[in-house]
């Protein structure tokens, strides 16, 4: 079957690309694109580019080239090939075209650290620089639930309220993730995009606020529920947990994490998962104490591409 490789300024068909990503995630157990990439695809972010592989009018592979707004000549690249069209050189052809489209630093994700993705990265001189662990724990029938939630006495937990809490949350998120390469850069547009997603659940977006001022946000646990797909049941996610720097050492992170897990346990889910950087040893230790175990790993590869 002949395959045509096409380059695009922007995203040619975001719906078709999203469908392709869903097929790959169902087959692999690993999503080929990050949440931020999907947000940028759907909003047709300025500067974003794509390379597509088309056969008989259908999208059978794609790569997204996403410029870093804070670092000149730095690009995040994520690539996917339809599970039914693998082994035919489509991934190699997409990577070759991407190489001709960028000049500078490339950061390419291998979600699930699949051998094919690793081989492609090494072919183009990219080296592994970051491990992002996925951890998972059981919810259904777990004897330790509900987990104890021990809050500092001047704080209380309540749900996020749309059109009230955006700016307060952005402030504490930027403080909590000031050195995080993705989470700390979230903008109001990014947040609004997530609020429009089908999975967004304000009651499961938990905020720790000062008791005397419910708009003074000191921390948060944003939960997420992934819908069932094929043979895979719905699953909860510890999507993001962050606390204000002056709340460090008060046990707030553990309390918020526990509160979110308790919330997800009430949603008729079997399991909950989360992402954590492999070098964040304190966070990994906390999650292990809360019953999480290593499940998958995503690997970032980085290198210089000169056209």
N, C-alpha and C positions, 0 to 999 in steps of 0.2 A: 504494500500500500504506500503510494508516494506521500511524503510529508513535506509541507512547506513551512519554512521558518520565516517569521515576520517580526520586524521591530516596530515599536510604537512609541510616540511621545504621549505618555499617559496610559490609561488602561482601555483597551479596545472594547471589552465586554466584561464588566465586573461581575455580572450574574453568572456568566459561563465559567469565569475563573473561580468564583466561589463554589459552584457546583463541582468543578474538577477537584478543588481542595477537599470537599466533603467526601468524594469518592475515594480519594487517596487516604484520608484519615480513617475511614471505615475499614479499608483494606490493611493499613499499616498499624493502626492503633496509635498513630502519632500525627498530629496536625502539621501539614507542610508549611503553614504560614503562622506567624505570631498574630495575636489579637491586634496589635498596633498596625501591622501590615494590612490586615483586612479592613481596619478603620480607614487607613490611608487610601486603599483601593476603592472603597465605596464612596469616599469623598473626593476622589480624583485629585489628591494632594498635588500642589504645585511642584513640578520637577520630577515627579515619579514617572518611571518608564517601565515598559514591559517588552518581553520577547515571547512570542507564542509559536507553538507547533500545531499546525492544522492538517487534518487528514479527512478527506471526503466531507469537507465543510464543518467538521467537528473539532473542538479544542481537545488536543491529546497531550499537551504539555505547555508549561509556561514558566517564565522566570520574572520576578519583580525586582526592579532596581530602584532602591529608595535612597535618595540623598539625605545625608545628615545635615540638618539646618545649622548645627553648631560647630561643625568641623568641615572646613572646605575640602573638597576632593575626597570625601569619605562616603562610601556607599554600603548599605546593607543589601545583600542579595539572598533571595530565597527562591527555590526552584522545585517544581513538581512535574512528574510524568504520570499520565493515566495508568493505573495498575494493569489494564489490559493491553497496553502498548509498550511495556518495558522490555528491555533486552534488544531493542532495535536501533540503538544509537541516538534516540531522541534527546536524552539528557546531555550527551556529549555535544550534540549539535546546538542545543540551547546554550550550554556553557561557552562554546566557541563564539557564538554570536554575542553573548554578554561581554566576553573579553574584548571584543571589538567596539563595544559601546561605552566602556568606562576607562578612565585613566585616573589613577590615584589609589587610595587605600580601599580594599574590599573586605567587608566582614560578612562571611557567608555562614548561614546556620545549617547544620545537619540535624534536623529534629529526629530524635531517636537514635542518632549516631549510626545511621544505616550504612552498611559497607559501600554501597554504590555512591552515596554522597561523599563519603570520606575519600574514595578513589578519585572522584572528580576534583575535590578540593586540592588533593596532593598533586594531581596532574598539572594544575595551574599555579603551583608554588605557594599555596595557602597552608598555614600551620595552625594547629589547634592552640587556642589561647584562653578559652573559657569553657567551663563545664556548668551547665544548668541542670540541677537534679530535679526529677519529679519523684515525690514521695506520696505514699498512699496509706490510708488506714481504713479499717472496717467500721461501719456505723450500725448496721442491722444486728441486733442481738448483743451488742458490745456491753459487757458487764460494768464497765467504768463510766457509762453515760447515765445521766448528764455529768459533765465535768464540772468541778467547782470553779466558780467565778469570784475571785477575791480582788475587788476593786479598791483603789485608794479611796478613803472616806469622803473626799471632796469632789468625787467624780461619779457620774452615772452613765448608763448606756441607753441610747435611744436610736430609732431608725432615721436614716437620711430622708430629708424632705426636699423633693424637687422644687426648684425656683426659690429655695431659701438657703440651702447649705453649700451651693457650688463654690463660692469664693472662699468660704471658711475651710472647706475641704482642700481646695487647691493650695491654700497657704500651708496647711500642716503636711500635705503630701510632698510639697517641694522641700520643706524642712526635713522631713523624715527620710527622703530619698535624694538628698542633695548630691550624692556621689553615685547614684544608680543610673546606668546608661540609658534606660528606657522610662521607667516609672516616674522618675523625678522631673522629666521634661513634659509631662502631660499639661495640656492647655485646656481652656474652657471649651474650645471646639472639640477637642478629644473627648472630654467628659460628656458633652452634649451628644456626640455620636454614640457613645456607649449607652446613654440614657434612652436612645431610640432603638437599641437592639432588643430583639425578642426576649433575650435572657435577662435583661435588666430587672432587678427586683429590689425596690426601695426598702421594704421591710427587712431584707437580708443584707442591707448596707448599714452596718452598725457603727454608730459614732459614740465615742466617749467624750462627754462634755462636762464642763463645770456645773455643779448642782445649781448654783445661783444664776447661771447664764447658759441656757441650752444652745446658744449659737457660738459659744466659745469652745471650739472643737480642739481636743487635746490628743486624739488618736482615733483610729478606725479599723474595722475589719470588714472588708468588702467581700461578700461571698458570691458565688456564682453556681448555677446549676446547668450542667451540660445535658441536653435532652438525649433520650435514647436514640440509637441509630443501629439499624440492623439487629444483630444479636447482642449488641452492647447496651446494657441498661443505663438509665440516667445516672449521672454522677455529680456529686458536689465538689466545689473547689474553694480552697482558701485563696481567693483571687489576689488580695493584697491586704497586708497588715502594716500599719505605720503609726508611729507615735511622735509627738513633739519632742525635740531634744531635751527640754527641761523636765520631761516626765521619765527619762531614762532612770533605771534602777528602782522603780516603784512597783514593778510587777504588772504594769499596765499591758504590755505586749502579750504576756501569758494569759491575762484575764480576758482580753479581747479575742485572742485566738480560741480560747475555750468557749466563750459566748457564741462565736460564729459556728463552731463545730456543733454545739448544742442546737443551734437554730437549724443547721442542715440535717441533723439527726431526726428532727421532727417532720422532715419533708419526704418521708418514705423513700430514702435512698439507701443503697447498699454500702457505698464507699464515698470517701472524700479524698481529694488529691490536692497537691500544691507544687509550686515551683520554688526553688531556692538555689542561690549560687553555691557551687560546691566549696568555695573558699570562705563562705560565711559560717564558720564552725559553731559560733554561739547559737545561731538560728537553727542549724541542723540539729544541734544537741537538744534545743528546746522542743523541736517537733518530734524527735525520737522519744522524748519523755512523755509526749502526748499520744504516743502509740503509732507514729508514722514509721514506715519502712521504705527503703530505696526501691524504686519501681522502674524508672526509665532515666535516660540522660540525654540532653541536647548539647551539642558541641558547636561552639563558634570557631570558625577558621578565619585567619586574617593574613593578608599579604598585599604586596604592591603590584598593580597591573598597569602596564604602560601601553595600552591600546593594542 
